[in-house]
Amino acid sequence: MTNPKPFGRVWLWFSAVVLVLAACAAGAAAAVIQHYSRDLPSVASLRDLHLSVPLRIYSRDKQLIGEFGAERRALLSYQQIPPQLVQAFVAVEDERFFSHPGVDWQGLLRAGAKLATSGEKSQGGSTITMQLARNVFLSSERTYTRKLREILLSLKIERELSKQEILELYLNKIFLGERAYGVGAAALVYFGKDVRELSLGQWATIAGLPKAPSRDNPAVNPARATERRNYVLRRMAEVGAISPAQMRAAQAEPMEVHPYQAQVDVDAHYVAEMVRAELIQRYGEEVYSQGMSVVTSIDANKQRAANAALRKGLLDYDRRHGWRGAESALDAALLKDPQALTAQLRKIPVVGDLEPAVVVQLTPEALRLMTRAGARTLPKAGFEWARLSADKPSLKPGDVVRLQAVGEGFRLAQIPLVQGALVALDADDGGIEALVGGFDFFAAKFNRATQARRQAGSSFKPFLYAAAMTRGFSPASVVLDAPIVLQDGLLESTWKPQNYGGDLKGPMRLREALVQSRNLVSIRLLQAIGIQTALREIPRFGLPAERLPRDLTLSLGSAVYTPLEMARGYATFANGGFVVEPWLIAEVRDAQGKVLDRADPARACPQCRDDSEAESTPQNTAPRAPQAVDPKVVWLVSDMMHDVATRGTAARVRELQRNDLAGKTGTSNDENDAWFVGFQRHQAVASWVGFDQPAPLGRGEVGGRTALPIWIDYMRTALKGVKQERLPRPPGLTEVRINRKTGKLAAAGDADAIFETVQQDNIPEAETQADGNTPGESSNPLQDLF
């Protein structure tokens, strides 16, 4: 018989060894757990995490004009999250979420088995709680230590938070592509709606994003997003969250994406981009996430008026130059499927408030269309300008066109090829009150108001006339409007400049020459004062000197300036000779409301005559802008431009029924650029029209026809409630009675006598009497030189 005692001793010894090893393993495990648990973050800090808040930009009356953020978030409470969206995430990400303690041990075992059999690390077994722990506190590196910390933190989270609290945090913080964090932001980014307004298929689309948000999102890859959505719906049906019929209906939904744009109160996207770029220079990339708010100098009502005026002016020009045909064409078969047709129309962006529409039928009396909002019929008056023909149709079913809202109705339109800009400055301190850099920012982000350097044409002439006033000329001075032939030694050719229209007027007073914008007078005037005088005096208006040409073409406005620079130059006329610096950012605050920066612009002070008087004036607590131009010169040229706006090339300004407006039209060489720059005592406004690649606008498209109407439409709003006011006449000027033809002091009983204002030290000489004697001596040595 075998003795069992040795076996019992071996078993006892083996058991003891196992127990010791188990104890050691447990101790080691406890030590490891204690080691990695020591620096785990507190669960309470989940709620206290800093959420990136976007940069927001406002008009001066606190209306939103722009929003920029590295992250997009829209925080929701658990009660605000639709139950089916929760079910979608649970079905596809963590089926046993409501039963496990934060770690799905079955999933971990499967992941371990895969590692043992294939040697591949897997994300398997990653619960919603573990994803929350990883996304908020830990890195995404796939290491054993990170996985252990993730498990420990997940268990800790589950001990301290309810399942609903965990889901709320997870669904608010998870990254879902396109800079969207959380389901609320994803709903806005992809579908342009509140998450509670989405369909089952859209909820499933969002729930399918965590696995590969860059690859599976519908904005980047609609096909992959559809495939992933359908998988989520199948999983929801498998776990009983939805019925098979609901699954099939949701899978049949078209994958339509409506990319997010911040819902601004005022369309000022060119302005918002200027502010964004400036803040990046000042503060760096953190402006996107620190919750800064910026108040600008923009006036919301004036900005709306500027948008409307520029778009109307460009569309008016476009209609004058004829119909170019349909923008594109859709398959005419879509006309039989209203739902599919609407889906296609929604993919076509609105440009400059022009709504896309699809042609259904054209008859001589009506144009039937389909829009996003449904069927629409245009009467003949709405498309007559395009000269469409039913016999030889230039539009056919399926063609895509644009509609422009006009009053209570609509008119056929097309996106204009021509571009333009408008900028309005507060003439007293340079604050930008309105700025539009093109027809539509999202169609072309090039800011023509600040970046397009274009020939100023005749809108430059007032600066030349001002230079002449410093050299002995006055509005009464006479200069000859007659042919000029100049030899160009560099080109070995002759230059034969002409007036617009080619006519000649002979001797002309400078006031009349500016009113009628006579080119030949301007050339002779520059010859008289010398190019060096012009190069010295004109930059006093704030115009960059380096862009002034060193030849006689300077007199015709060959210098290139932006609309903003031209508005600044004219602000000097409006405010009495002070050069103000254009500015846009009035105030910057951080997320707590602390002021980080505040503008303190230098102001014009036309009533101040010296520094001591400026200091004693209560309203002049702000820094005083430099007075760079003699106020007498400014007043005289401004008065001449008042005549331009009442009886000259800009006589349409009379439509505004005010007597305090002045300005100058401008048309560059070959009619490539059309300008009107004008002002009221406190506002200077420049409007410009042209092609981005310089090309002729067409015969007759001069400043007075193309740019001036934009200025007038804007000023109708900008001047509402503004009292009429002109600069007071400064000391040193006097009113004299002159002969309208010769510009000399009129003799008694002269039938051609008129009154003119001139400098007291530059009174014209008297007319020669019949006996050859003159009643006085001239103090103008340049009088009648030309």
BAMAR-33643 format. One line per 4 residues: their letters; for each residue x, y, z of C-alpha. Coordinates in steps of 0.001 Angstrom, whole numbers. Example, Ala and Ser with C-alpha at 12.3 -4.5 7.8 and 13.67 -1.06 7.14 Angstrom:
BEGIN
as> 12300 -4500 7800  13670 -1060 7140
***
This chain:
BEGIN
mtnp> 0 0 0  1310 3452 -1060  2066 5932 1649  -3 9179 1005
kpfg> 1910 11367 3396  4640 12431 957  1947 13528 -1573  123 15451 1127
rvwl> 3307 17209 2111  4016 18126 -1523  463 19414 -1933  754 21402 1233
wfsa> 4085 22824 122  2698 23664 -3337  -364 25346 -1875  1825 27419 406
vvlv> 4005 28493 -2511  917 29413 -4532  -492 31406 -1649  2805 33198 -1177
laac> 3061 33938 -4877  -566 35065 -4930  51 37296 -1956  3152 38680 -3610
aaga> 1244 39207 -6850  -1594 40844 -4989  852 43010 -3108  2662 43906 -6298
aaav> -646 44634 -8006  -1741 46733 -5052  1559 48589 -5153  1221 49183 -8887
iqhy> -2374 50329 -8472  -1381 52583 -5580  1516 53970 -7592  -603 54811 -10630
srdl> -3539 55983 -8541  -1554 58596 -6642  -1548 61228 -9370  -4911 60514 -10938
psva> -6875 63743 -11388  -9877 64375 -9202  -13244 63551 -10707  -14556 66902 -9479
slrd> -12175 68615 -11893  -14164 67129 -14769  -16785 69758 -14137  -14242 72533 -13712
lhls> -12304 72048 -16933  -11752 75209 -18938  -13832 75094 -22087  -12507 76984 -25084
vplr> -14722 79992 -25744  -14541 81627 -29177  -13473 85152 -30004  -16543 87330 -30585
iysr> -16513 90629 -32450  -19214 93266 -32114  -20255 96555 -33661  -20044 99627 -31446
dkql> -23725 99102 -30572  -22945 95531 -29428  -24351 93607 -32395  -22412 90456 -33317
igef> -20438 90729 -36553  -18066 87781 -36264  -17064 84708 -34279  -13814 82758 -34474
gaer> -12865 79738 -32405  -10458 76827 -32543  -13170 74717 -30940  -16919 74788 -31274
rall> -19005 73873 -28251  -22664 74020 -27313  -23048 72601 -23801  -26209 70646 -22973
syqq> -27665 69156 -19808  -28533 65460 -19832  -32222 66362 -19983  -31602 68380 -23169
ippq> -30007 65460 -25007  -32552 63440 -27050  -32999 59880 -25653  -32546 58273 -29078
lvqa> -29210 60038 -29491  -28100 58581 -26150  -29291 55150 -27290  -27349 55504 -30539
fvav> -24083 56199 -28709  -24651 53366 -26223  -25538 50886 -28995  -22436 51567 -31050
eder> -19869 52539 -28403  -20739 50664 -25197  -23706 48265 -25209  -23308 47331 -21519
ffsh> -22741 50909 -20327  -25604 50897 -17831  -24502 47598 -16209  -20693 47645 -16021
pgvd> -18684 49465 -13309  -16771 51617 -15782  -14735 48793 -17290  -16180 46158 -19603
wqgl> -14174 43138 -18481  -15544 41001 -21313  -14299 43497 -23856  -10912 43665 -22171
lrag> -10625 39889 -22241  -11404 39903 -25974  -8751 42567 -26519  -6281 40508 -24441
akla> -7050 37394 -26450  -6419 39261 -29688  -3094 40478 -28349  -2115 36940 -27344
tsge> -3076 35389 -30672  -2056 38111 -33118  337 40313 -31195  -1742 43366 -32111
ksqg> -2852 45956 -29599  -6528 46809 -29834  -8876 49493 -28647  -11370 46797 -27775
gsti> -13159 47055 -24470  -12974 50829 -24334  -16152 51904 -22576  -17789 55302 -22705
tmql> -16376 56011 -19239  -12899 55015 -20399  -13227 57234 -23464  -14217 60115 -21192
arnv> -11179 59484 -18989  -8864 59249 -21976  -10234 62254 -23871  -10303 64588 -20895
flss> -7273 63633 -18811  -5030 61226 -20671  -3216 60948 -23952  -4291 58706 -26823
erty> -1006 56783 -26905  -1550 53015 -26920  642 51814 -24050  -8 49443 -21146
trkl> 612 52119 -18505  -1812 54504 -20161  -4428 51741 -20385  -3957 50933 -16703
reil> -4360 54575 -15705  -7431 54763 -17934  -8982 51745 -16181  -8220 53102 -12727
lslk> -9590 56530 -13543  -12721 55022 -15114  -13433 53004 -11961  -12933 56139 -9907
iere> -15300 58137 -12131  -17990 55459 -11858  -17724 55463 -8065  -18236 59215 -7817
lskq> -20629 60042 -10683  -23969 58665 -11830  -24371 57104 -15258  -26363 60162 -16393
eile> -23627 62532 -15227  -21020 60493 -17084  -23061 60548 -20280  -23650 64281 -19984
lyln> -19926 64959 -19669  -19018 62518 -22421  -21575 63825 -24925  -20487 67415 -24252
kifl> -16740 66842 -24511  -16112 64186 -27148  -14425 65353 -30369  -16685 64850 -33395
gera> -14684 66400 -36252  -14714 69849 -37901  -13559 71418 -34597  -16839 70341 -32996
ygvg> -16724 69128 -29389  -19917 67574 -28114  -23177 66598 -29767  -24652 70091 -29500
aaal> -21818 71597 -31521  -21850 68717 -34026  -25561 69275 -34706  -24850 72916 -35547
vyfg> -21675 72253 -37514  -23042 69520 -39767  -26751 70244 -39950  -27187 73859 -38870
kdvr> -29830 72930 -36278  -30325 72443 -32582  -29608 68801 -31691  -33228 68347 -30593
elsl> -34443 69239 -34097  -32509 66487 -35878  -33898 63302 -37396  -33072 59752 -36294
gqwa> -30717 59385 -39251  -28865 62586 -38268  -28532 61437 -34655  -27073 58159 -35925
tiag> -24651 60109 -38142  -23330 62003 -35105  -23114 58786 -33032  -20999 57237 -35769
lpka> -18296 59921 -35577  -16167 59060 -32481  -14418 56098 -34123  -12909 58199 -36949
psrd> -14213 61787 -36870  -11923 63005 -39656  -12720 60116 -41993  -16402 59468 -41322
npav> -17801 63000 -41078  -20419 63956 -43680  -18762 67244 -44606  -15623 65440 -45809
npar> -16858 62020 -46933  -20644 61685 -47307  -20330 58100 -48574  -18340 56939 -45539
ater> -20642 58892 -43236  -23663 57170 -44781  -22064 53747 -44345  -21193 54445 -40733
rnyv> -24666 55895 -40007  -26348 52785 -41379  -24164 50594 -39152  -25204 52620 -36098
lrrm> -28857 52195 -37058  -28398 48418 -37420  -26853 48245 -33958  -29740 50277 -32526
aevg> -32207 47811 -34060  -30206 44844 -32763  -30319 46085 -29172  -33999 46967 -29458
aisp> -33627 50757 -29314  -35553 51183 -32605  -37738 48991 -34751  -36628 47504 -38105
aqmr> -39079 49863 -39844  -37525 52889 -38124  -34088 51640 -39119  -35017 51300 -42795
aaqa> -36681 54726 -42894  -33666 56408 -41305  -31245 54590 -43627  -33196 55977 -46586
epme> -32663 59596 -45495  -30378 61577 -47867  -27070 62617 -46339  -27491 66401 -46456
vhpy> -24958 68668 -44801  -25451 72353 -44054  -22053 73673 -42891  -22159 75945 -39890
qaqv> -21755 79694 -40118  -21980 81833 -37026  -25348 83559 -36911  -24253 87165 -36904
dvda> -26474 90184 -36405  -24733 92262 -39070  -22987 91121 -42262  -19530 92601 -41771
hyva> -17312 89637 -42580  -14563 91741 -44171  -14396 93765 -40966  -14398 90666 -38758
emvr> -11489 89222 -40707  -9528 92476 -40309  -10079 92336 -36541  -9135 88644 -36345
aeli> -5849 89245 -38162  -5016 92227 -35943  -5695 90294 -32733  -3542 87375 -33857
qryg> -674 89850 -34226  -1325 91304 -30768  -2103 88205 -28700  -1277 85112 -30759
eevy> -3361 81994 -31380  -4892 82051 -27900  -7476 84568 -29119  -9419 81626 -30573
sqgm> -10043 79977 -27205  -9805 82544 -24407  -13280 84045 -24735  -12139 87495 -25789
svvt> -14747 89997 -26938  -14006 92942 -29190  -16056 96079 -29746  -15325 97842 -33018
sida> -16007 101310 -34402  -18555 99856 -36848  -22066 101340 -36786  -24488 98453 -37420
nkqr> -27070 100488 -39351  -24418 102127 -41508  -22832 98746 -42186  -26157 97349 -43377
aana> -26606 100400 -45591  -23106 99934 -47027  -23799 96277 -47859  -27085 97099 -49558
alrk> -25715 100099 -51452  -22680 98300 -52845  -24601 95184 -53883  -27312 97244 -55557
glld> -24731 99328 -57420  -22855 96279 -58694  -26079 94554 -59772  -27256 97710 -61551
ydrr> -23965 97818 -63470  -24276 94129 -64277  -27769 94529 -65738  -26591 97395 -67940
hgwr> -24100 95036 -69549  -26510 92270 -70414  -27483 88728 -69575  -24660 86169 -69665
gaes> -26803 83053 -69432  -27548 80458 -66784  -25070 79954 -63952  -25169 76163 -64330
alda> -27685 73411 -65091  -29232 70520 -63193  -30676 67361 -64678  -34180 68315 -65854
allk> -35421 64982 -64492  -35008 66434 -60994  -37993 68685 -61710  -40196 65627 -61210
dpqa> -38730 64957 -57744  -39295 68071 -55577  -37473 66584 -52585  -34342 65756 -54573
ltaq> -34505 69137 -56334  -34702 70990 -53024  -31734 68971 -51754  -29693 70066 -54779
lrki> -30714 73699 -54351  -29592 73631 -50729  -26105 72693 -51899  -25878 75938 -53902
pvvg> -24843 78790 -51584  -26589 82137 -51460  -24158 84766 -52793  -24621 88413 -51917
dlep> -28273 87803 -50966  -28928 86322 -54431  -31092 83236 -53994  -30486 80244 -56320
avvv> -33444 79014 -58379  -34058 76378 -61061  -35955 77177 -64261  -39156 75182 -64752
qltp> -40689 76991 -67731  -40188 80189 -69735  -43064 81879 -71563  -43226 85375 -73076
ealr> -45116 86635 -70030  -43725 84613 -67124  -40717 82723 -65841  -41614 79777 -63585
lmtr> -38947 78717 -61098  -38312 76406 -58155  -36482 77798 -55127  -35596 76376 -51728
agar> -38829 77872 -50426  -40955 76403 -53217  -42387 77470 -56582  -42076 81086 -57706
tlpk> -43272 82879 -60825  -41664 86040 -62172  -43839 88332 -64308  -42358 89763 -67477
agfe> -41182 92887 -65641  -38955 90702 -63468  -36848 89365 -66340  -37469 91771 -69233
warl> -34022 93344 -68821  -32355 90057 -69840  -34192 90030 -73219  -35046 86356 -72972
sadk> -36976 84819 -75823  -39472 81960 -75763  -38988 81359 -79499  -35212 81086 -79115
pslk> -34967 80413 -75397  -31824 81437 -73606  -33114 79559 -70561  -34324 75986 -70451
pgdv> -35770 73713 -67740  -33099 72754 -65226  -31013 75905 -65662  -29774 77470 -62414
vrlq> -30274 81242 -62101  -30334 83824 -59305  -33111 85966 -57876  -32701 89428 -56398
avge> -35250 90660 -53853  -36730 93969 -55032  -39377 95523 -52806  -42113 92939 -52320
gfrl> -41053 90856 -55296  -38066 89394 -57100  -36067 90023 -60254  -33897 87739 -62368
aqip> -30228 88372 -61555  -26741 86986 -61951  -23649 87102 -59775  -21771 90169 -61074
lvqg> -18288 89800 -62461  -17443 93378 -61482  -16385 94154 -57924  -16435 97165 -55650
alva> -15804 98540 -52191  -17164 101152 -49833  -15548 102544 -46700  -16860 105238 -44373
ldad> -14769 107065 -41774  -15621 109282 -38854  -13817 112368 -40134  -13138 113608 -36611
dggi> -11147 110655 -35283  -10716 108138 -38151  -13022 105472 -36757  -14210 103095 -39491
ealv> -18008 103254 -39364  -18744 100917 -42289  -16595 98828 -44616  -17456 96435 -47435
ggfd> -14625 94849 -49366  -16583 93162 -52166  -19889 91708 -53330  -19709 88695 -51006
ffaa> -16964 87761 -48535  -17493 84009 -48836  -17280 84157 -52632  -14033 86188 -52585
kfnr> -12216 87087 -49366  -9917 89663 -51006  -10688 92928 -49193  -10793 95586 -51879
atqa> -11432 98360 -49366  -8010 97870 -47787  -6008 95806 -50302  -6972 96962 -53798
rrqa> -4561 99707 -54861  -6158 101307 -57888  -5616 104468 -59899  -7560 107276 -58268
gssf> -8313 109125 -61507  -9933 112523 -61124  -10831 111868 -57485  -7149 112719 -56898
kpfl> -7440 116244 -58357  -8559 117991 -55125  -5177 117129 -53574  -3402 118716 -56542
yaaa> -5609 121810 -56320  -4827 122066 -52607  -1101 121967 -53407  -1656 124772 -55909
mtrg> -3441 126888 -53289  -222 126879 -51266  1659 128339 -54261  -332 131471 -55020
fspa> -3362 130058 -56788  -6963 130628 -55721  -10376 129464 -56984  -10406 132631 -59121
svvl> -7115 131843 -60886  -7476 131270 -64642  -5714 128397 -66402  -5986 127513 -70085
dapi> -7970 124439 -71139  -6247 123830 -74482  -4334 121001 -76210  -1003 119875 -74788
vlqd> 1619 117836 -76616  4464 116573 -74467  7553 114722 -75610  8359 111563 -73644
glle> 12105 111075 -73878  12031 107638 -72286  9464 106258 -74705  10640 108331 -77660
stwk> 7034 109275 -78243  4622 112104 -77640  1897 112285 -75002  -1324 113958 -76086
pqny> -3627 113989 -73070  -7282 114911 -73533  -10316 115857 -71530  -12992 113208 -71130
ggdl> -15137 113765 -74221  -12331 115533 -76086  -13755 119071 -75909  -11906 122254 -74988
kgpm> -13104 125295 -73015  -10218 127748 -73291  -9340 129949 -70254  -11085 128642 -67119
rlre> -11191 129629 -63487  -9937 126795 -61240  -13307 126485 -59526  -14983 125717 -62866
alvq> -12132 123458 -63954  -12607 121269 -60882  -16392 121340 -61168  -16080 120069 -64757
srnl> -13006 117883 -64048  -10831 119277 -66863  -7759 117121 -67391  -5794 119643 -69423
vsir> -6182 122296 -66736  -4841 119845 -64124  -1762 119136 -66229  -1015 122833 -66680
llqa> -1593 123402 -62971  981 120746 -62075  3410 122254 -64574  2936 125635 -62901
igiq> 3586 124570 -59315  6194 121936 -60184  6194 118240 -59448  8358 118683 -56366
talr> 5777 120972 -54791  3079 118372 -55401  5265 115601 -53977  5813 117690 -50860
eipr> 2265 118962 -50276  -3 116036 -51236  1312 113540 -48625  181 116036 -45957
fglp> -3309 114567 -46463  -2120 111175 -45185  -1533 109652 -48622  1589 107445 -48916
aerl> 4224 109545 -50664  6069 106585 -52177  3138 105877 -54525  3113 109314 -56127
prdl> 4508 109154 -59700  7311 111585 -60513  5802 112790 -63787  2875 114787 -65162
tlsl> 512 111783 -65114  279 112562 -61403  -2132 115382 -62325  -4625 112886 -63802
gsav> -4652 110567 -60818  -2247 107834 -61931  -1245 107276 -58287  -2670 104061 -56830
ytpl> -4514 104089 -53517  -7017 101923 -51685  -10555 103144 -50932  -9588 103359 -47249
emar> -6614 105581 -48054  -8762 107833 -50241  -11396 108145 -47525  -8657 109133 -45077
gyat> -7392 111821 -47458  -10880 113276 -47874  -11444 113180 -44107  -8751 115863 -43957
fang> -10939 118060 -46148  -13982 117323 -43985  -12374 118096 -40618  -10449 121259 -41408
gfvv> -6969 119951 -42275  -6284 117362 -39552  -4814 113991 -40487  -6609 111216 -38595
epwl> -5477 107606 -38372  -8113 105032 -39422  -8885 102608 -36592  -11282 99747 -36050
iaev> -10808 98134 -32625  -12401 100220 -29879  -12053 97807 -26971  -10791 94291 -26184
rdaq> -11952 92403 -23098  -11055 88977 -21733  -13561 86285 -20743  -13997 87846 -17292
gkvl> -14765 91267 -18756  -11414 92831 -17901  -10349 95496 -20405  -7153 94419 -22181
drad> -6954 97319 -24609  -8961 100419 -25425  -8580 102833 -28334  -7722 106454 -27646
para> -7639 107962 -31144  -6345 111435 -31829  -9163 113777 -32815  -9478 116717 -35162
cpqc> -10160 120038 -33498  -11017 122637 -36144  -12080 125170 -33530  -8657 124937 -31828
rdds> -6069 127390 -33066  -3180 126470 -30771  -2249 123894 -28176  -3276 126032 -25218
eaes> -6755 126524 -26630  -7026 122809 -27367  -6237 121987 -23753  -8886 124374 -22463
tpqn> -11640 122924 -24634  -13695 120421 -22579  -14619 118232 -25538  -10976 117856 -26477
tapr> -9758 115561 -23732  -8609 113077 -26410  -5206 113495 -28088  -5241 116114 -30817
apqa> -4591 114971 -34385  -1876 116872 -36237  -3090 119746 -38408  -1031 119110 -41514
vdpk> -2849 121294 -44036  -3585 125023 -43877  -7292 125377 -42909  -7695 128159 -45520
vvwl> -6567 125780 -48279  -8839 123032 -46970  -11849 125325 -46835  -11327 126662 -50360
vsdm> -10948 123248 -52004  -13829 121823 -49960  -16008 124719 -51118  -15059 123976 -54712
mhdv> -15991 120312 -54191  -19332 121471 -52806  -19946 122925 -56261  -18886 119608 -57837
atrg> -21661 117965 -55807  -24322 120524 -56682  -23730 121475 -60325  -20732 119500 -61559
taar> -19919 115892 -62408  -21526 114771 -59135  -24685 116860 -59373  -26787 113772 -58571
vrel> -25821 114369 -54942  -28644 116919 -54949  -31009 113928 -54607  -30107 113915 -50908
qrnd> -31498 117456 -50559  -28695 118765 -48372  -26316 121703 -48760  -23422 120323 -46704
lagk> -22093 117627 -49043  -18991 117756 -51201  -16852 115356 -53169  -15229 114412 -56437
tgts> -15878 111806 -59087  -13008 109831 -60525  -12443 107682 -63595  -9047 106141 -64269
nden> -7306 105537 -67561  -9351 103444 -70041  -12275 103557 -67583  -10800 100739 -65529
dawf> -11830 102317 -62219  -14850 104356 -61198  -14722 106395 -57983  -16682 108801 -55917
vgfq> -15141 110114 -52727  -17129 112629 -50743  -17877 113965 -47308  -20132 115713 -44891
rhqa> -18616 117632 -41997  -18267 114491 -39842  -18181 111653 -42396  -15824 110810 -45266
vasw> -16902 108016 -47622  -15184 106407 -50621  -16866 104113 -53146  -15005 102281 -55908
vgfd> -16046 99946 -58727  -13789 97910 -61013  -12673 94435 -62031  -10169 92577 -59880
qpap> -7994 92171 -62949  -8048 95726 -64330  -10143 95962 -67483  -12396 98630 -69010
lgrg> -15777 98983 -67334  -17283 100125 -70633  -17956 103396 -72374  -19826 105781 -70135
evgg> -19089 103863 -66922  -17512 106838 -65229  -17438 107690 -61556  -20610 109772 -61715
rtal> -22607 106903 -63226  -21085 103828 -61601  -19675 104733 -58171  -21664 107832 -57213
piwi> -25068 106049 -56932  -23534 103656 -54396  -22325 106621 -52324  -25727 108303 -52511
dymr> -27607 105141 -51477  -25296 104708 -48502  -25566 108345 -47404  -29361 108210 -47424
talk> -29067 106063 -44320  -25836 107466 -42888  -27192 111033 -42823  -30558 110278 -41231
gvkq> -30941 112489 -38181  -27633 114263 -38849  -27979 118045 -38855  -26583 119944 -41804
erlp> -23174 121403 -41009  -20223 122742 -42967  -16833 123855 -41796  -16886 127479 -40632
rppg> -14800 129758 -42820  -11421 130247 -41149  -9698 133613 -40710  -7540 134781 -43588
ltev> -10170 134424 -46328  -12232 137157 -47910  -15027 137412 -50434  -14372 139460 -53550
rinr> -16323 140402 -56628  -14673 139073 -59792  -15333 138798 -63501  -16535 135250 -64169
ktgk> -14434 134982 -67364  -11144 136556 -66364  -11102 135882 -62622  -9990 139486 -61995
laaa> -11636 142021 -59721  -14779 143181 -61462  -15317 146764 -62401  -18405 148592 -61220
gdad> -21418 147632 -63301  -19715 144486 -64697  -22563 142256 -65945  -20361 139155 -65657
aife> -19455 139788 -62023  -19779 137040 -59403  -18584 136647 -55833  -15626 134406 -55024
tvqq> -13735 133573 -51833  -9957 133898 -51933  -7030 134214 -49541  -6624 137721 -48137
dnip> -2994 137736 -49253  -3935 136554 -52747  -6619 138976 -53962  -6856 139004 -57804
eaet> -5708 142071 -59688  -8332 144421 -61052  -9614 144464 -64594  -7681 146869 -66817
qadg> -9700 150037 -67386  -10376 151462 -70804  -7623 154054 -70359  -5104 151327 -69581
ntpg> -4811 152178 -65882  -5483 149528 -63221  -7225 150354 -59979  -4944 148126 -57936
essn> -1918 145885 -57951  -2125 142088 -58081  -695 140031 -55273  -863 136875 -57417
plqd> 2332 136603 -59461  1042 133473 -61246  -2246 135027 -62404  -2794 134613 -66163
lf> 465 132750 -66777  -1470 130153 -68709
***
